Amino acid sequence: MPELSAKSSMLQASPIRKLAPHARAAEANGTNVIYLNIGQPDLPTPPEMIAALHHLPLTRLAYAPSEGLPETRDAWSAFFSSWDIDFAPDQILVTSGASEALTFILSIVAGGGDEVLVFEPCYTNYLSFAAQADVRLVPITLRVEDGYHFGSIDRLRACITPKTRAILLCNPSNPTGTVYTADELKAVAQVALENDLFVISDEVYREFVFDDGLIRSFTHFKDLAQRIIIIDSVSKRFNACGVRIGCMATQNREIIDVALRYCQARLSVPTAEQLMVVPMLENGRAYSERLCGEYERRRDAVFKGLAAIDGVIPNLSEGSFYTMTRLPIDSCEEFAVFLLRDFSLDGETVCLAPGEGFYVTDGLGVDEVRVAFMYDAETLGRAMKILGAAVGAYPGRLAPAKV
Ligand SMILES: Cc1ncc(COP(=O)(O)O)c(C=O)c1O
């Protein structure tokens, strides 16, 4: 058989989905599995969106324009302005989720082994998007002890090489829940200016900021407007991951022109789905504010539960709907299998996302897990008790560090 490309071997299996067979087996044995591993919102998709689906004014499902339907670009523009973000419809391209926008933009700004800085742990699919675009991700490693903040601009400067083309960040962060401080964002902006870089700001969780914290969008750096590319999506903010509508927005005309060619090559984004999202984009602010309050209650339940487990370094998520944490366990991947195969408490267990897959650097994250807040606070509290009992029962538990 002919060999497959070298690039194809660089795509990792999703660390989030690889435990699925063990979870199915646990369920087949009658154990209730609480899925903490996946960011698939549990709350219903807004009725406005479902109503729009039922009343689509379509008699023919033709290709939509490659840049997106005018109604959908207008609606994204209205959505941005409801959050004081300025993008005209012609500065927005509708994409098949944020995922497609990320795939396009990485290969537009870099390629041929060029480097893009990223904070790790990071959204795991960045690794696959970068591999597809022939981009080398250069990680700036963050630690749970620092709340996964990087703090100093020197951390960024130290990673710049002649091959660096861009800084990619997710704010608020999946997987850590970090909301970067104003000073950290300024540091990113300054390094981008000093080194002539683009900033790709993945803001799919923009409105989910807890504790009355400020929403810190990269769009507010006006002097950087030509360098900034915003990646966005309806998936999480409107509980509509399956609708697959996202966008890329930038004031940089050259990027829009080139990205449009990528869009033309894939023809279009589904017509019906583009129409479905219009009502929520135009009028969804109150909805996502309510959601944020719910995620904050869930975050509190998870934090309280984690803090009560001996030897755990809990991390107070500041936004998104995830947290990452370190467990006193030698291998969280094996521990996650143990939880599904060998452990239950009152007929229930939990499915975790092991930390390793969120790191660019091999060998990091073995003692970390990501927890998603996709159940009500009570269930999450129960899940943390199960986790605590399992940590106590696990044979690979590490001895507490000597102080
Ligand atoms: C940080 C981040 N970016 C992008 C995506 C992809 O979003 P979409 O469903 O819009 O493709 C996700 C999905 O989980 C994500 O967490």
The ligand as a Tripos MOL2 file, in Angstrom:
@<TRIPOS>MOLECULE
LIG
   16    16     1     0     0
SMALL
NO_CHARGES

@<TRIPOS>ATOM
      1 C1        -11.5350   27.3760   22.3440 C.3       1 LIG1
      2 C2        -12.3810   26.7990   21.2710 C.ar      1 LIG1
      3 N1        -12.2340   27.2520   20.0310 N.ar      1 LIG1
      4 C3        -12.9550   26.7350   19.0200 C.ar      1 LIG1
      5 C4        -13.8490   25.7250   19.2290 C.ar      1 LIG1
      6 C5        -14.6160   25.1680   18.0730 C.3       1 LIG1
      7 O1        -15.9070   25.7230   18.0590 O.3       1 LIG1
      8 P1        -16.9450   25.4240   16.9050 P.3       1 LIG1
      9 O2        -17.9770   24.4900   17.4700 O.co2     1 LIG1
     10 O3        -17.5530   26.7520   16.6200 O.co2     1 LIG1
     11 O4        -16.2220   24.8700   15.7460 O.co2     1 LIG1
     12 C6        -14.0460   25.2120   20.5140 C.ar      1 LIG1
     13 C7        -14.9500   24.0960   20.7550 C.2       1 LIG1
     14 O5        -14.9710   23.4850   21.8020 O.2       1 LIG1
     15 C8        -13.2740   25.7710   21.5700 C.ar      1 LIG1
     16 O6        -13.4020   25.3420   22.8210 O.3       1 LIG1
@<TRIPOS>BOND
     1     1     2 1
     2     2     3 ar
     3     2    15 ar
     4     3     4 ar
     5     4     5 ar
     6     5     6 1
     7     5    12 ar
     8     6     7 1
     9     7     8 1
    10     8     9 2
    11     8    10 1
    12     8    11 1
    13    12    13 1
    14    12    15 ar
    15    13    14 2
    16    15    16 1
@<TRIPOS>SUBSTRUCTURE
     1 LIG1         1 GROUP 0 **** ****
